[in-house]
């Protein structure tokens, strides 16, 4: 199960969902963005020892997916 977190500009994380598939992860992220009326100008991702990070254009807030 993949846990999806939103990390704000202060480094504080909020669990926003968990899914088994990458498609499910994107559904959770897109729902979060829609609820906050934010349209991502781009998506950039990278993986490190902690998990997969998604930058959706805010430069200081990220989504982190941890297995």
C-alpha positions as CSV (number, residue, x, y, z in Angstrom):
1,X,0.0,0.0,0.0
2,X,1.4,3.4,-1.0
3,X,0.7,6.3,1.4
4,X,0.3,9.7,-0.1
5,X,1.3,12.8,1.9
6,X,1.1,16.5,1.2
7,X,4.1,18.4,2.5
8,X,3.6,22.1,3.0
9,X,6.3,24.8,2.9
10,X,7.1,24.3,6.5
11,X,8.0,20.6,6.0
12,X,4.8,19.5,7.8
13,X,3.2,16.4,6.3
14,X,-0.5,15.5,6.1
15,X,-1.6,12.1,5.1
16,X,-4.1,12.6,2.3
17,X,-4.7,9.0,1.2
18,X,-3.4,5.5,0.4
19,X,-3.7,3.5,-2.8
20,X,-2.2,0.3,-4.3
21,X,-1.6,1.6,-7.8
22,X,0.1,4.5,-9.5
23,X,-3.3,5.4,-11.1
24,X,-4.9,5.5,-7.6
25,X,-2.1,7.8,-6.4
26,X,-2.7,10.2,-9.2
27,X,-6.5,10.2,-8.4
28,X,-5.7,11.2,-4.8
29,X,-3.3,13.9,-5.9
30,X,-5.7,15.3,-8.5
31,X,-8.6,15.3,-6.0
32,X,-6.5,17.2,-3.5
33,X,-5.5,19.8,-6.2
34,X,-9.1,20.2,-7.3
35,X,-10.3,20.7,-3.7
36,X,-7.7,23.4,-3.3
37,X,-8.5,25.0,-6.6
38,X,-5.0,24.7,-7.8
39,X,-4.1,23.8,-11.4
40,X,-0.5,22.4,-11.7
41,X,1.5,24.2,-14.4
42,X,3.8,21.1,-14.6
43,X,4.6,17.9,-12.8
44,X,8.1,16.9,-11.9
45,X,8.9,13.7,-10.0
46,X,12.0,12.0,-8.6
47,X,12.6,9.1,-6.3
48,X,15.0,8.9,-3.3
49,X,15.5,6.6,-0.3
50,X,12.3,7.9,1.3
51,X,9.9,7.6,-1.6
52,X,8.7,9.3,-4.7
53,X,8.3,13.1,-4.7
54,X,6.0,15.1,-6.9
55,X,6.5,18.8,-7.5
56,X,3.4,20.3,-9.1
57,X,4.7,23.9,-9.5
58,X,4.5,25.5,-6.1
59,X,8.3,25.3,-5.6
60,X,7.8,24.9,-1.8
61,X,5.0,22.3,-1.4
62,X,5.2,18.7,-2.6
63,X,3.4,15.3,-2.6
64,X,5.4,12.4,-1.2
65,X,4.4,8.8,-1.9
66,X,5.9,6.2,0.5
67,X,5.5,2.5,0.0
